[in-house]
Structures are given as C-alpha cells and as structure tokens.
Amino acid sequence: MSESKKRSEQHLIDQAGQQLLRSKLPAHWVLRDYRPDYGLDYSLEVFKETDTVARFPTYETLGEHLFIQLKSVASARTLPLTVYERGNVEKAPERLVKDKIAGTIETYRFSLERAELVTVERMGVGVPVLLVIADLEAQRCCFVCLNDYIDKILIPRNPDYQAKASRTIHLPAINEIGSMIGQTALRWYAKRPKLFSAFQRFVYQENELKWSADSPNWEELAIYFARRIQTYDFWKDTEMWIPVRWWGDAITRYLETGDLKLLDRTNDAQKSEEEITARHKWEVYELWRQLALLPRTYEDVCREWFLPTSLALIASYPESFPTK
C-alpha cells in the first residue's frame, strides 16, 4: 500500500518553537504569520495598556512593528565569545584591538544562508528584522537584530561576506525574550521606524531655522516647528534612551513658558535686556541643534545596542559586563 504524506521531526520542533515564542511575548502584543515566507516568518506589533476604569484593562496599538525570522532547535548550547575593543566601524573598517578585551559574552551560533542575509541587507535598516533562536530544551528564545548585525559586524569585518554560501551569526544569550533586557530591546527596535521619521524632520527643521536666523519672524517659525513635533508619542515612552525625554521635556517647556532654561539664570539681574534676548535665541537654536544630533548618535552608538560588540557590552549590559 502506498504511503501518505509524512510529518517530520523538524516540523514538530518548528511548531514547538512557534508556541514557545508566543508564550514569551506579552499576551497583548500581536504576532502575525508573515506569508508567503521569503525569510520573514512573523511581524510583531507592540501594544500598551491604556488607562481604564473598567474591570479588565484594554490595550492600544503604538503603531510600532518589527519582523522576526524564527529558527527552532531541539537543543543548543551557548559558547563564550571574547569581545575585543574596536573603533567606530562607520568611519573605518573593523580593526580589533587584540590586546584589549572588552569582555566575554555567551552566544548561540547559527549559520544563515547568503540569500537570507542579502534579503535583510536589501531591506535597509528602517524596519528591524530579528533573528530568534527558540531553544526547546532550555525553554528560551534569544535574538539579535540582523539588519544591525550585517551593517555593524559582517560588512565591516568581511566586505565580501556574500562570497561565502553562509555565515555564522552570534546571538547573545542575554538577549532573551521575556526578560527585562529582551522586553526593553523589542520595544526599542519596534520604535525605529517612527524615530527615523522624526529624525528626518529634526534635521529639516534645524536647517530651516538656520536660514531664518536673521529674520524678525525666526521665533514664530520655531514655535510652529515645536508644535509639529510635540505630538510625537515617543517623548515619554522611550525611557531606554534618556536624551529623548530630555528634549521632549524641553519642547513642552518652551511651548508652555517660552523659556527653555538651558543656561543658568542666577545672574539675570546683572544682565542687559539685549544679553537676555541673545541667550534666549541661542537656547532655541541649541535645542534644534541637539535634536539634529540625535540621528548621528543613533547611528554611531544606538544601532550597536544588543550586539556582540565592545560598545554593546558597555551600553547594553553595563552591570553584567563591567569593563576595565
């Protein structure tokens, strides 16, 4: 008698991995199958609890999304990875300082085919794609951002990384979904599209204010710009990057009081009206200069968060990996 279709062991492992991933995510977040699958298995949408007087809480979407590529394994071991200090890979190819060890981190190793990596690279970095390992034996899911891994590790280390059929990716075991670090990281990555959009506006506004510096209506333009960006919902919801709250509070203060108070006011009684006016104008322009600096800092520093690099050890896990 002819045999019928069969279900392989890997199918069962994949199913268990999917269930494990869902169990690790907040129940009010939405994980959607992404089909047909060309390297992206899921899209994840982040929700937050709303203030309610009802018996049961409700949740609203933040309009924040990311993609997930899930790899499920019955069991996997982590191995220590020595992380060496290095320079800014945005300014020069990677040069490891082999006599300066930044720390050691436990990582999962997973080999990805060239086609999968190229697909993610072609997407750019605007919407993060997380590679997630579901370790069924350890009952944990760990991740790394593939867009950033390619951009900050693979290419600086191997400009011709596509010459090989596959590359080994290191996923820090501390990047565990369901943990405090994991929850923070997923929220952070999901905010990237709206942050990138805001960065564009900050740079635009700063440049336009520079052009209007000699105009008698320069502050009218500044107030209009401030009103346009005050409505962003990330000002008080991006606690993982403190400068965002600083400058969000400054914008609110400016619109409510007209005074940014970036500089000391102690000796105001001794200052002339012209000096106080000049200081006020300097503070307004300094606010937009700082806003326009955010995308530069994001590129130089923030995109290495949660990667197996020396900068990430300092910035993402300072308590777990004290450096010399």
LOBALO-792274 format. One record per residue (C-alpha): residue number from 0; residue in one letter; x, y, z. Coordinates in Angstrom, 3 decimals. Layout:
BEGIN
<r pos="NUM" code="A" X="X" Y="Y" Z="Z"/>
...
! end
This chain:
BEGIN
<r pos="0" code="M" X="0.000" Y="0.000" Z="0.000"/>
<r pos="1" code="S" X="1.379" Y="3.453" Z="-0.905"/>
<r pos="2" code="E" X="2.456" Y="5.698" Z="1.938"/>
<r pos="3" code="S" X="0.771" Y="9.023" Z="2.647"/>
<r pos="4" code="K" X="2.385" Y="12.350" Z="3.388"/>
<r pos="5" code="K" X="4.535" Y="12.380" Z="6.497"/>
<r pos="6" code="R" X="5.294" Y="14.895" Z="9.189"/>
<r pos="7" code="S" X="8.974" Y="15.188" Z="10.034"/>
<r pos="8" code="E" X="10.559" Y="15.707" Z="13.428"/>
<r pos="9" code="Q" X="11.654" Y="19.170" Z="12.333"/>
<r pos="10" code="H" X="8.028" Y="20.101" Z="11.716"/>
<r pos="11" code="L" X="7.251" Y="19.245" Z="15.328"/>
<r pos="12" code="I" X="10.283" Y="21.226" Z="16.514"/>
<r pos="13" code="D" X="9.196" Y="24.217" Z="14.439"/>
<r pos="14" code="Q" X="5.684" Y="24.039" Z="15.863"/>
<r pos="15" code="A" X="7.001" Y="23.854" Z="19.419"/>
<r pos="16" code="G" X="9.328" Y="26.787" Z="18.701"/>
<r pos="17" code="Q" X="6.431" Y="28.886" Z="17.471"/>
<r pos="18" code="Q" X="4.460" Y="28.093" Z="20.609"/>
<r pos="19" code="L" X="7.449" Y="28.898" Z="22.800"/>
<r pos="20" code="L" X="7.956" Y="32.269" Z="21.107"/>
<r pos="21" code="R" X="4.316" Y="33.213" Z="21.562"/>
<r pos="22" code="S" X="4.447" Y="32.234" Z="25.225"/>
<r pos="23" code="K" X="7.423" Y="34.533" Z="25.839"/>
<r pos="24" code="L" X="5.836" Y="37.635" Z="24.333"/>
<r pos="25" code="P" X="3.411" Y="39.871" Z="26.239"/>
<r pos="26" code="A" X="-0.087" Y="38.490" Z="25.756"/>
<r pos="27" code="H" X="-1.391" Y="41.822" Z="24.426"/>
<r pos="28" code="W" X="1.227" Y="42.087" Z="21.655"/>
<r pos="29" code="V" X="0.203" Y="40.697" Z="18.273"/>
<r pos="30" code="L" X="2.421" Y="38.184" Z="16.453"/>
<r pos="31" code="R" X="1.260" Y="37.577" Z="12.891"/>
<r pos="32" code="D" X="2.384" Y="34.905" Z="10.451"/>
<r pos="33" code="Y" X="4.103" Y="36.550" Z="7.508"/>
<r pos="34" code="R" X="3.149" Y="34.568" Z="4.432"/>
<r pos="35" code="P" X="4.372" Y="33.635" Z="1.916"/>
<r pos="36" code="D" X="7.696" Y="33.244" Z="3.710"/>
<r pos="37" code="Y" X="10.779" Y="34.620" Z="1.960"/>
<r pos="38" code="G" X="12.981" Y="34.899" Z="5.028"/>
<r pos="39" code="L" X="10.491" Y="36.717" Z="7.271"/>
<r pos="40" code="D" X="8.362" Y="34.437" Z="9.430"/>
<r pos="41" code="Y" X="6.425" Y="36.901" Z="11.569"/>
<r pos="42" code="S" X="5.540" Y="40.526" Z="12.022"/>
<r pos="43" code="L" X="5.221" Y="41.742" Z="15.603"/>
<r pos="44" code="E" X="3.016" Y="44.677" Z="16.625"/>
<r pos="45" code="V" X="3.507" Y="46.326" Z="20.014"/>
<r pos="46" code="F" X="0.543" Y="47.392" Z="22.169"/>
<r pos="47" code="K" X="0.355" Y="49.171" Z="25.522"/>
<r pos="48" code="E" X="-2.183" Y="49.067" Z="28.330"/>
<r pos="49" code="T" X="-4.480" Y="52.086" Z="28.380"/>
<r pos="50" code="D" X="-5.767" Y="53.849" Z="31.470"/>
<r pos="51" code="T" X="-9.194" Y="52.467" Z="32.146"/>
<r pos="52" code="V" X="-11.718" Y="52.288" Z="34.933"/>
<r pos="53" code="A" X="-13.184" Y="49.111" Z="33.512"/>
<r pos="54" code="R" X="-12.806" Y="45.797" Z="35.282"/>
<r pos="55" code="F" X="-10.461" Y="44.499" Z="32.628"/>
<r pos="56" code="P" X="-7.671" Y="46.547" Z="31.007"/>
<r pos="57" code="T" X="-7.670" Y="47.392" Z="27.332"/>
<r pos="58" code="Y" X="-4.704" Y="47.809" Z="25.036"/>
<r pos="59" code="E" X="-3.975" Y="50.159" Z="22.159"/>
<r pos="60" code="T" X="-1.516" Y="49.783" Z="19.346"/>
<r pos="61" code="L" X="1.512" Y="52.051" Z="19.305"/>
<r pos="62" code="G" X="1.905" Y="51.707" Z="15.551"/>
<r pos="63" code="E" X="5.257" Y="50.031" Z="16.218"/>
<r pos="64" code="H" X="6.319" Y="46.936" Z="14.276"/>
<r pos="65" code="L" X="9.249" Y="44.653" Z="13.594"/>
<r pos="66" code="F" X="9.901" Y="41.420" Z="11.725"/>
<r pos="67" code="I" X="11.062" Y="38.077" Z="13.111"/>
<r pos="68" code="Q" X="12.932" Y="35.223" Z="11.481"/>
<r pos="69" code="L" X="12.486" Y="32.216" Z="13.762"/>
<r pos="70" code="K" X="14.839" Y="29.222" Z="13.929"/>
<r pos="71" code="S" X="13.745" Y="26.414" Z="16.238"/>
<r pos="72" code="V" X="16.102" Y="23.775" Z="17.616"/>
<r pos="73" code="A" X="15.520" Y="20.836" Z="19.976"/>
<r pos="74" code="S" X="18.577" Y="21.836" Z="21.981"/>
<r pos="75" code="A" X="21.514" Y="24.157" Z="21.553"/>
<r pos="76" code="R" X="24.470" Y="25.140" Z="23.643"/>
<r pos="77" code="T" X="25.982" Y="28.535" Z="24.144"/>
<r pos="78" code="L" X="29.701" Y="29.197" Z="23.980"/>
<r pos="79" code="P" X="31.738" Y="32.098" Z="25.339"/>
<r pos="80" code="L" X="32.701" Y="34.747" Z="22.803"/>
<r pos="81" code="T" X="35.658" Y="37.010" Z="23.557"/>
<r pos="82" code="V" X="34.824" Y="40.558" Z="22.554"/>
<r pos="83" code="Y" X="37.705" Y="42.873" Z="21.709"/>
<r pos="84" code="E" X="37.707" Y="46.641" Z="21.658"/>
<r pos="85" code="R" X="37.433" Y="48.305" Z="18.245"/>
<r pos="86" code="G" X="36.909" Y="51.704" Z="16.650"/>
<r pos="87" code="N" X="33.838" Y="53.220" Z="15.051"/>
<r pos="88" code="V" X="33.042" Y="50.990" Z="12.076"/>
<r pos="89" code="E" X="31.070" Y="53.784" Z="10.416"/>
<r pos="90" code="K" X="34.329" Y="55.642" Z="9.894"/>
<r pos="91" code="A" X="36.725" Y="52.794" Z="9.028"/>
<r pos="92" code="P" X="36.766" Y="49.006" Z="8.521"/>
<r pos="93" code="E" X="36.837" Y="46.966" Z="11.689"/>
<r pos="94" code="R" X="40.194" Y="46.830" Z="13.443"/>
<r pos="95" code="L" X="40.084" Y="44.715" Z="16.580"/>
<r pos="96" code="V" X="42.440" Y="45.709" Z="19.371"/>
<r pos="97" code="K" X="43.510" Y="42.175" Z="20.279"/>
<r pos="98" code="D" X="45.401" Y="43.236" Z="23.414"/>
<r pos="99" code="K" X="42.286" Y="44.924" Z="24.841"/>
<r pos="100" code="I" X="39.456" Y="42.574" Z="25.769"/>
<r pos="101" code="A" X="36.155" Y="44.345" Z="26.387"/>
<r pos="102" code="G" X="34.547" Y="41.267" Z="27.917"/>
<r pos="103" code="T" X="33.158" Y="37.810" Z="27.299"/>
<r pos="104" code="I" X="29.595" Y="37.013" Z="26.348"/>
<r pos="105" code="E" X="27.741" Y="33.712" Z="25.937"/>
<r pos="106" code="T" X="26.289" Y="33.348" Z="22.460"/>
<r pos="107" code="Y" X="24.299" Y="30.935" Z="20.372"/>
<r pos="108" code="R" X="25.866" Y="30.239" Z="16.989"/>
<r pos="109" code="F" X="23.627" Y="29.860" Z="13.974"/>
<r pos="110" code="S" X="24.552" Y="29.592" Z="10.307"/>
<r pos="111" code="L" X="22.446" Y="31.638" Z="7.893"/>
<r pos="112" code="E" X="22.483" Y="31.204" Z="4.138"/>
<r pos="113" code="R" X="23.752" Y="34.037" Z="1.995"/>
<r pos="114" code="A" X="20.330" Y="34.578" Z="0.406"/>
<r pos="115" code="E" X="18.730" Y="35.200" Z="3.803"/>
<r pos="116" code="L" X="21.379" Y="37.750" Z="4.740"/>
<r pos="117" code="V" X="21.221" Y="39.524" Z="1.385"/>
<r pos="118" code="T" X="17.431" Y="39.784" Z="1.655"/>
<r pos="119" code="V" X="17.700" Y="41.526" Z="5.025"/>
<r pos="120" code="E" X="20.519" Y="43.789" Z="3.822"/>
<r pos="121" code="R" X="18.424" Y="44.888" Z="0.849"/>
<r pos="122" code="M" X="15.602" Y="45.860" Z="3.188"/>
<r pos="123" code="G" X="17.794" Y="48.543" Z="4.724"/>
<r pos="124" code="V" X="17.691" Y="49.310" Z="8.428"/>
<r pos="125" code="G" X="14.405" Y="51.191" Z="8.728"/>
<r pos="126" code="V" X="12.394" Y="48.193" Z="9.961"/>
<r pos="127" code="P" X="14.358" Y="45.780" Z="12.189"/>
<r pos="128" code="V" X="14.472" Y="42.075" Z="11.422"/>
<r pos="129" code="L" X="15.273" Y="39.951" Z="14.464"/>
<r pos="130" code="L" X="16.814" Y="36.507" Z="14.158"/>
<r pos="131" code="V" X="15.299" Y="34.482" Z="17.002"/>
<r pos="132" code="I" X="16.557" Y="31.111" Z="18.215"/>
<r pos="133" code="A" X="13.939" Y="29.020" Z="20.022"/>
<r pos="134" code="D" X="15.879" Y="26.604" Z="22.252"/>
<r pos="135" code="L" X="13.299" Y="23.992" Z="23.250"/>
<r pos="136" code="E" X="15.476" Y="22.245" Z="25.821"/>
<r pos="137" code="A" X="16.330" Y="25.477" Z="27.657"/>
<r pos="138" code="Q" X="12.825" Y="26.835" Z="27.005"/>
<r pos="139" code="R" X="14.094" Y="30.228" Z="25.939"/>
<r pos="140" code="C" X="14.095" Y="32.422" Z="22.858"/>
<r pos="141" code="C" X="17.108" Y="34.645" Z="22.189"/>
<r pos="142" code="F" X="17.603" Y="37.191" Z="19.425"/>
<r pos="143" code="V" X="19.876" Y="39.546" Z="17.558"/>
<r pos="144" code="C" X="18.936" Y="42.302" Z="15.109"/>
<r pos="145" code="L" X="20.046" Y="41.063" Z="11.696"/>
<r pos="146" code="N" X="19.986" Y="44.472" Z="9.984"/>
<r pos="147" code="D" X="22.403" Y="45.861" Z="12.556"/>
<r pos="148" code="Y" X="24.495" Y="42.688" Z="12.709"/>
<r pos="149" code="I" X="25.063" Y="42.837" Z="8.951"/>
<r pos="150" code="D" X="25.774" Y="46.564" Z="8.992"/>
<r pos="151" code="K" X="27.924" Y="46.754" Z="12.132"/>
<r pos="152" code="I" X="29.666" Y="43.361" Z="12.173"/>
<r pos="153" code="L" X="29.510" Y="41.379" Z="8.932"/>
<r pos="154" code="I" X="30.298" Y="44.130" Z="6.427"/>
<r pos="155" code="P" X="32.995" Y="45.924" Z="8.476"/>
<r pos="156" code="R" X="34.632" Y="42.557" Z="9.141"/>
<r pos="157" code="N" X="34.036" Y="40.957" Z="5.735"/>
<r pos="158" code="P" X="33.201" Y="43.485" Z="2.987"/>
<r pos="159" code="D" X="32.816" Y="40.483" Z="0.669"/>
<r pos="160" code="Y" X="30.675" Y="38.485" Z="3.112"/>
<r pos="161" code="Q" X="28.448" Y="37.439" Z="0.190"/>
<r pos="162" code="A" X="31.349" Y="35.442" Z="-1.255"/>
<r pos="163" code="K" X="30.533" Y="32.568" Z="1.110"/>
<r pos="164" code="A" X="27.408" Y="30.438" Z="0.922"/>
<r pos="165" code="S" X="26.648" Y="31.042" Z="4.598"/>
<r pos="166" code="R" X="27.834" Y="32.996" Z="7.616"/>
<r pos="167" code="T" X="27.761" Y="32.216" Z="11.326"/>
<r pos="168" code="I" X="25.713" Y="34.628" Z="13.410"/>
<r pos="169" code="H" X="26.332" Y="35.079" Z="17.138"/>
<r pos="170" code="L" X="23.212" Y="35.678" Z="19.223"/>
<r pos="171" code="P" X="23.879" Y="36.898" Z="22.793"/>
<r pos="172" code="A" X="22.133" Y="34.552" Z="25.216"/>
<r pos="173" code="I" X="21.386" Y="37.533" Z="27.442"/>
<r pos="174" code="N" X="19.075" Y="38.844" Z="24.702"/>
<r pos="175" code="E" X="16.258" Y="36.658" Z="25.965"/>
<r pos="176" code="I" X="12.671" Y="37.356" Z="25.036"/>
<r pos="177" code="G" X="10.590" Y="37.568" Z="28.191"/>
<r pos="178" code="S" X="13.399" Y="39.009" Z="30.278"/>
<r pos="179" code="M" X="13.718" Y="42.681" Z="31.210"/>
<r pos="180" code="I" X="16.522" Y="43.144" Z="28.678"/>
<r pos="181" code="G" X="14.539" Y="41.341" Z="26.000"/>
<r pos="182" code="Q" X="11.365" Y="43.318" Z="26.632"/>
<r pos="183" code="T" X="13.259" Y="46.604" Z="26.522"/>
<r pos="184" code="A" X="15.092" Y="45.645" Z="23.335"/>
<r pos="185" code="L" X="11.965" Y="44.574" Z="21.452"/>
<r pos="186" code="R" X="10.187" Y="47.804" Z="22.377"/>
<r pos="187" code="W" X="13.273" Y="49.755" Z="21.329"/>
<r pos="188" code="Y" X="13.562" Y="48.060" Z="17.943"/>
<r pos="189" code="A" X="9.853" Y="48.472" Z="17.211"/>
<r pos="190" code="K" X="10.189" Y="52.245" Z="17.684"/>
<r pos="191" code="R" X="12.841" Y="52.571" Z="14.987"/>
<r pos="192" code="P" X="10.585" Y="53.479" Z="12.026"/>
<r pos="193" code="K" X="8.917" Y="56.342" Z="13.890"/>
<r pos="194" code="L" X="12.253" Y="57.561" Z="15.287"/>
<r pos="195" code="F" X="13.799" Y="57.555" Z="11.818"/>
<r pos="196" code="S" X="10.840" Y="59.559" Z="10.532"/>
<r pos="197" code="A" X="11.245" Y="62.096" Z="13.353"/>
<r pos="198" code="F" X="15.000" Y="62.337" Z="12.730"/>
<r pos="199" code="Q" X="14.307" Y="63.478" Z="9.177"/>
<r pos="200" code="R" X="12.065" Y="66.250" Z="10.448"/>
<r pos="201" code="F" X="14.535" Y="67.369" Z="13.133"/>
<r pos="202" code="V" X="17.307" Y="67.805" Z="10.569"/>
<r pos="203" code="Y" X="14.961" Y="69.621" Z="8.207"/>
<r pos="204" code="Q" X="13.716" Y="71.974" Z="10.917"/>
<r pos="205" code="E" X="17.188" Y="72.801" Z="12.183"/>
<r pos="206" code="N" X="18.337" Y="73.707" Z="8.701"/>
<r pos="207" code="E" X="15.308" Y="75.910" Z="8.062"/>
<r pos="208" code="L" X="15.836" Y="77.709" Z="11.387"/>
<r pos="209" code="K" X="19.433" Y="78.427" Z="10.417"/>
<r pos="210" code="W" X="18.215" Y="80.066" Z="7.229"/>
<r pos="211" code="S" X="15.747" Y="82.184" Z="9.205"/>
<r pos="212" code="A" X="18.250" Y="83.330" Z="11.854"/>
<r pos="213" code="D" X="18.286" Y="86.931" Z="10.594"/>
<r pos="214" code="S" X="14.560" Y="87.090" Z="10.023"/>
<r pos="215" code="P" X="12.383" Y="89.036" Z="12.513"/>
<r pos="216" code="N" X="9.971" Y="86.082" Z="12.392"/>
<r pos="217" code="W" X="12.504" Y="83.380" Z="13.356"/>
<r pos="218" code="E" X="10.760" Y="82.550" Z="16.639"/>
<r pos="219" code="E" X="7.372" Y="82.289" Z="15.004"/>
<r pos="220" code="L" X="8.881" Y="79.543" Z="12.847"/>
<r pos="221" code="A" X="10.480" Y="77.875" Z="15.872"/>
<r pos="222" code="I" X="7.177" Y="77.776" Z="17.748"/>
<r pos="223" code="Y" X="5.424" Y="76.306" Z="14.715"/>
<r pos="224" code="F" X="8.121" Y="73.644" Z="14.418"/>
<r pos="225" code="A" X="7.861" Y="72.843" Z="18.135"/>
<r pos="226" code="R" X="4.115" Y="72.336" Z="17.867"/>
<r pos="227" code="R" X="4.603" Y="69.978" Z="14.941"/>
<r pos="228" code="I" X="6.957" Y="67.675" Z="16.841"/>
<r pos="229" code="Q" X="5.481" Y="67.933" Z="20.336"/>
<r pos="230" code="T" X="2.739" Y="65.484" Z="19.369"/>
<r pos="231" code="Y" X="5.123" Y="62.552" Z="18.838"/>
<r pos="232" code="D" X="4.158" Y="59.796" Z="21.257"/>
<r pos="233" code="F" X="7.700" Y="58.559" Z="21.871"/>
<r pos="234" code="W" X="8.889" Y="61.501" Z="24.001"/>
<r pos="235" code="K" X="7.795" Y="59.891" Z="27.244"/>
<r pos="236" code="D" X="7.811" Y="56.278" Z="26.072"/>
<r pos="237" code="T" X="11.471" Y="55.843" Z="25.131"/>
<r pos="238" code="E" X="12.992" Y="55.580" Z="28.586"/>
<r pos="239" code="M" X="15.774" Y="53.362" Z="27.243"/>
<r pos="240" code="W" X="17.344" Y="56.431" Z="25.601"/>
<r pos="241" code="I" X="17.242" Y="59.290" Z="28.109"/>
<r pos="242" code="P" X="18.037" Y="62.200" Z="25.706"/>
<r pos="243" code="V" X="14.692" Y="61.648" Z="24.005"/>
<r pos="244" code="R" X="12.854" Y="62.535" Z="27.217"/>
<r pos="245" code="W" X="15.207" Y="65.455" Z="27.929"/>
<r pos="246" code="W" X="14.483" Y="67.165" Z="24.643"/>
<r pos="247" code="G" X="10.823" Y="66.235" Z="24.683"/>
<r pos="248" code="D" X="10.505" Y="67.966" Z="28.062"/>
<r pos="249" code="A" X="12.409" Y="70.959" Z="26.682"/>
<r pos="250" code="I" X="9.975" Y="71.300" Z="23.770"/>
<r pos="251" code="T" X="6.999" Y="71.205" Z="26.153"/>
<r pos="252" code="R" X="8.655" Y="73.768" Z="28.445"/>
<r pos="253" code="Y" X="9.322" Y="76.058" Z="25.508"/>
<r pos="254" code="L" X="5.728" Y="75.957" Z="24.293"/>
<r pos="255" code="E" X="4.246" Y="76.349" Z="27.775"/>
<r pos="256" code="T" X="6.551" Y="79.032" Z="29.205"/>
<r pos="257" code="G" X="8.580" Y="80.390" Z="26.317"/>
<r pos="258" code="D" X="11.731" Y="79.793" Z="28.384"/>
<r pos="259" code="L" X="13.929" Y="76.750" Z="27.745"/>
<r pos="260" code="K" X="16.173" Y="77.328" Z="30.779"/>
<r pos="261" code="L" X="19.149" Y="75.538" Z="29.279"/>
<r pos="262" code="L" X="21.578" Y="78.030" Z="30.813"/>
<r pos="263" code="D" X="21.937" Y="79.350" Z="34.364"/>
<r pos="264" code="R" X="19.636" Y="82.217" Z="35.376"/>
<r pos="265" code="T" X="21.416" Y="83.186" Z="38.619"/>
<r pos="266" code="N" X="22.889" Y="86.492" Z="37.419"/>
<r pos="267" code="D" X="19.971" Y="87.650" Z="35.317"/>
<r pos="268" code="A" X="19.587" Y="90.826" Z="37.387"/>
<r pos="269" code="Q" X="23.014" Y="91.926" Z="36.180"/>
<r pos="270" code="K" X="22.336" Y="91.203" Z="32.513"/>
<r pos="271" code="S" X="21.012" Y="93.656" Z="29.973"/>
<r pos="272" code="E" X="17.841" Y="93.046" Z="28.018"/>
<r pos="273" code="E" X="19.950" Y="92.503" Z="24.907"/>
<r pos="274" code="E" X="22.004" Y="89.824" Z="26.658"/>
<r pos="275" code="I" X="18.902" Y="88.001" Z="27.868"/>
<r pos="276" code="T" X="17.363" Y="88.161" Z="24.388"/>
<r pos="277" code="A" X="20.561" Y="86.816" Z="22.809"/>
<r pos="278" code="R" X="20.687" Y="83.986" Z="25.342"/>
<r pos="279" code="H" X="17.086" Y="83.072" Z="24.626"/>
<r pos="280" code="K" X="17.762" Y="82.885" Z="20.905"/>
<r pos="281" code="W" X="20.881" Y="80.794" Z="21.496"/>
<r pos="282" code="E" X="18.874" Y="78.342" Z="23.639"/>
<r pos="283" code="V" X="16.205" Y="77.904" Z="20.975"/>
<r pos="284" code="Y" X="18.800" Y="77.195" Z="18.303"/>
<r pos="285" code="E" X="20.684" Y="74.911" Z="20.668"/>
<r pos="286" code="L" X="17.525" Y="72.860" Z="21.196"/>
<r pos="287" code="W" X="17.263" Y="72.160" Z="17.477"/>
<r pos="288" code="R" X="20.986" Y="71.524" Z="17.205"/>
<r pos="289" code="Q" X="20.606" Y="68.816" Z="19.845"/>
<r pos="290" code="L" X="17.564" Y="67.345" Z="18.109"/>
<r pos="291" code="A" X="19.506" Y="67.168" Z="14.840"/>
<r pos="292" code="L" X="22.332" Y="65.385" Z="16.682"/>
<r pos="293" code="L" X="20.051" Y="62.522" Z="17.735"/>
<r pos="294" code="P" X="20.257" Y="60.650" Z="14.398"/>
<r pos="295" code="R" X="24.058" Y="60.878" Z="14.442"/>
<r pos="296" code="T" X="24.236" Y="59.443" Z="17.949"/>
<r pos="297" code="Y" X="21.712" Y="56.782" Z="16.997"/>
<r pos="298" code="E" X="23.891" Y="55.670" Z="14.086"/>
<r pos="299" code="D" X="27.188" Y="55.833" Z="15.977"/>
<r pos="300" code="V" X="26.027" Y="54.256" Z="19.243"/>
<r pos="301" code="C" X="22.443" Y="53.053" Z="19.478"/>
<r pos="302" code="R" X="22.497" Y="50.719" Z="16.489"/>
<r pos="303" code="E" X="25.141" Y="48.625" Z="18.241"/>
<r pos="304" code="W" X="22.952" Y="48.033" Z="21.267"/>
<r pos="305" code="F" X="22.330" Y="44.333" Z="21.966"/>
<r pos="306" code="L" X="25.012" Y="43.171" Z="19.516"/>
<r pos="307" code="P" X="28.086" Y="41.086" Z="20.485"/>
<r pos="308" code="T" X="30.429" Y="44.098" Z="20.211"/>
<r pos="309" code="S" X="32.532" Y="46.038" Z="22.695"/>
<r pos="310" code="L" X="30.307" Y="49.112" Z="22.503"/>
<r pos="311" code="A" X="27.219" Y="46.995" Z="23.095"/>
<r pos="312" code="L" X="28.730" Y="45.423" Z="26.210"/>
<r pos="313" code="I" X="29.180" Y="48.870" Z="27.714"/>
<r pos="314" code="A" X="25.942" Y="50.430" Z="26.516"/>
<r pos="315" code="S" X="23.513" Y="47.492" Z="26.727"/>
<r pos="316" code="Y" X="24.727" Y="45.331" Z="29.588"/>
<r pos="317" code="P" X="26.902" Y="47.527" Z="31.842"/>
<r pos="318" code="E" X="26.068" Y="45.632" Z="35.027"/>
<r pos="319" code="S" X="26.530" Y="42.201" Z="33.508"/>
<r pos="320" code="F" X="29.779" Y="43.049" Z="31.738"/>
<r pos="321" code="P" X="31.885" Y="45.528" Z="33.722"/>
<r pos="322" code="T" X="34.757" Y="46.791" Z="31.594"/>
<r pos="323" code="K" X="38.216" Y="47.849" Z="32.653"/>
! end
